[in-house]
Amino acid sequence: MAYKFIIERSKTGYSAYEKKKPIFTTGKTIHVLRLNAIEAVNLFEEESNKKLSLANDLQFEIDFKQFFEYYKIINSKHLAQRIGMNETLLSQYVNGKKNPSKRQIERIVDGLHEIGKELTELILV
């Protein structure tokens, strides 16, 4: 059973809530928020004696604007070039001026995953 959390920016960092269950958590960073989410889910499931993990049991949703604000290291102009998307269009998604279609979201996410995969395969010397 996967739990789907929605991430939102807060005054003190980030907060997240599960879409269908009364589970909420916060964290100063998204990394901490994710760790706190697994703890919150495990507390929620305490009576069932299940232990859940981030990789298999939790999903997190974040909007484009918050994603690019948090991961400032990702340059939207260069990402657009890499995935063959109009730079202005991606910028409008990032700034919240336009909402991407499902197809465009998949295209962007696939590009991000490809970059992530390449980074995990590199050995720096």
One Martini backbone bead per residue (centre of mass of N, CA, C, O) as a GRO file, in nm:
protein
  125
    1MET     BB    1   0.092   0.040   0.027
    2ALA     BB    2   0.061   0.360  -0.081
    3TYR     BB    3   0.173   0.678   0.009
    4LYS     BB    4   0.044   1.013  -0.057
    5PHE     BB    5   0.224   1.311  -0.065
    6ILE     BB    6   0.196   1.658  -0.003
    7ILE     BB    7   0.400   1.927  -0.080
    8GLU     BB    8   0.472   2.222   0.125
    9ARG     BB    9   0.536   2.532   0.191
   10SER     BB   10   0.672   2.695   0.480
   11LYS     BB   11   0.792   2.901   0.724
   12THR     BB   12   0.990   2.642   0.838
   13GLY     BB   13   0.961   2.486   0.541
   14TYR     BB   14   0.795   2.179   0.542
   15SER     BB   15   0.495   2.012   0.434
   16ALA     BB   16   0.279   1.713   0.484
   17TYR     BB   17   0.015   1.518   0.326
   18GLU     BB   18  -0.210   1.278   0.314
   19LYS     BB   19  -0.468   1.221   0.094
   20LYS     BB   20  -0.641   0.972   0.275
   21LYS     BB   21  -0.494   1.031   0.547
   22PRO     BB   22  -0.422   1.130   0.892
   23ILE     BB   23  -0.124   1.251   0.773
   24PHE     BB   24   0.142   1.447   0.920
   25THR     BB   25   0.423   1.673   0.836
   26THR     BB   26   0.763   1.796   0.894
   27GLY     BB   27   1.040   2.009   0.757
   28LYS     BB   28   1.317   2.191   0.680
   29THR     BB   29   1.347   1.970   0.467
   30ILE     BB   30   1.284   1.731   0.240
   31HIS     BB   31   1.452   1.513   0.365
   32VAL     BB   32   1.328   1.532   0.650
   33LEU     BB   33   1.036   1.499   0.567
   34ARG     BB   34   1.065   1.209   0.462
   35LEU     BB   35   1.154   1.085   0.729
   36ASN     BB   36   0.900   1.180   0.889
   37ALA     BB   37   0.691   1.027   0.718
   38ILE     BB   38   0.773   0.739   0.790
   39GLU     BB   39   0.723   0.775   1.090
   40ALA     BB   40   0.422   0.852   1.068
   41VAL     BB   41   0.329   0.591   0.929
   42ASN     BB   42   0.432   0.393   1.143
   43LEU     BB   43   0.249   0.507   1.363
   44PHE     BB   44  -0.019   0.458   1.214
   45GLU     BB   45   0.073   0.131   1.178
   46GLU     BB   46   0.142   0.004   1.457
   47GLU     BB   47  -0.086  -0.222   1.491
   48SER     BB   48   0.012  -0.390   1.222
   49ASN     BB   49   0.337  -0.432   1.220
   50LYS     BB   50   0.439  -0.245   1.002
   51LYS     BB   51   0.719  -0.172   0.784
   52LEU     BB   52   0.813   0.109   0.619
   53SER     BB   53   0.931   0.258   0.310
   54LEU     BB   54   1.027   0.493   0.093
   55ALA     BB   55   1.065   0.344  -0.181
   56ASN     BB   56   0.781   0.159  -0.166
   57ASP     BB   57   0.548   0.340   0.018
   58LEU     BB   58   0.631   0.636  -0.078
   59GLN     BB   59   0.489   0.941  -0.200
   60PHE     BB   60   0.575   1.253  -0.374
   61GLU     BB   61   0.435   1.580  -0.411
   62ILE     BB   62   0.537   1.855  -0.631
   63ASP     BB   63   0.563   2.148  -0.752
   64PHE     BB   64   0.748   2.312  -0.976
   65LYS     BB   65   0.821   2.565  -0.818
   66GLN     BB   66   0.922   2.423  -0.559
   67PHE     BB   67   1.129   2.242  -0.689
   68PHE     BB   68   1.311   2.476  -0.816
   69GLU     BB   69   1.361   2.619  -0.544
   70TYR     BB   70   1.502   2.380  -0.399
   71TYR     BB   71   1.651   2.292  -0.685
   72LYS     BB   72   1.865   2.525  -0.793
   73ILE     BB   73   2.073   2.350  -0.954
   74ILE     BB   74   1.843   2.343  -1.156
   75ASN     BB   75   1.837   2.442  -1.483
   76SER     BB   76   1.581   2.518  -1.689
   77LYS     BB   77   1.724   2.590  -1.951
   78HIS     BB   78   1.900   2.328  -1.972
   79LEU     BB   79   1.672   2.128  -1.950
   80ALA     BB   80   1.518   2.214  -2.201
   81GLN     BB   81   1.746   2.150  -2.399
   82ARG     BB   82   1.778   1.849  -2.326
   83ILE     BB   83   1.450   1.782  -2.386
   84GLY     BB   84   1.333   1.973  -2.616
   85MET     BB   85   1.231   2.246  -2.488
   86ASN     BB   86   1.089   2.528  -2.438
   87GLU     BB   87   1.214   2.763  -2.229
   88THR     BB   88   0.963   2.940  -2.176
   89LEU     BB   89   0.770   2.715  -2.099
   90LEU     BB   90   0.924   2.605  -1.856
   91SER     BB   91   0.928   2.875  -1.705
   92GLN     BB   92   0.618   2.887  -1.668
   93TYR     BB   93   0.602   2.637  -1.493
   94VAL     BB   94   0.803   2.723  -1.270
   95ASN     BB   95   0.631   3.006  -1.213
   96GLY     BB   96   0.308   2.932  -1.242
   97LYS     BB   97   0.172   3.037  -1.525
   98LYS     BB   98   0.169   2.730  -1.603
   99ASN     BB   99   0.028   2.414  -1.685
  100PRO     BB  100   0.115   2.108  -1.734
  101SER     BB  101   0.085   1.841  -1.895
  102LYS     BB  102   0.116   1.514  -1.866
  103ARG     BB  103   0.324   1.489  -2.094
  104GLN     BB  104   0.517   1.710  -1.990
  105ILE     BB  105   0.576   1.589  -1.719
  106GLU     BB  106   0.702   1.329  -1.824
  107ARG     BB  107   0.931   1.466  -1.980
  108ILE     BB  108   1.065   1.604  -1.737
  109VAL     BB  109   1.100   1.359  -1.552
  110ASP     BB  110   1.266   1.191  -1.745
  111GLY     BB  111   1.501   1.393  -1.757
  112LEU     BB  112   1.567   1.387  -1.454
  113HIS     BB  113   1.619   1.080  -1.436
  114GLU     BB  114   1.848   1.070  -1.637
  115ILE     BB  115   2.038   1.252  -1.477
  116GLY     BB  116   2.041   1.086  -1.217
  117LYS     BB  117   2.155   0.830  -1.343
  118GLU     BB  118   2.417   0.949  -1.443
  119LEU     BB  119   2.522   1.043  -1.164
  120THR     BB  120   2.527   0.752  -1.029
  121GLU     BB  121   2.747   0.645  -1.260
  122LEU     BB  122   2.959   0.826  -1.158
  123ILE     BB  123   3.320   0.889  -1.136
  124LEU     BB  124   3.517   1.080  -0.943
  125VAL     BB  125   3.879   1.211  -0.986
   0.00000   0.00000   0.00000
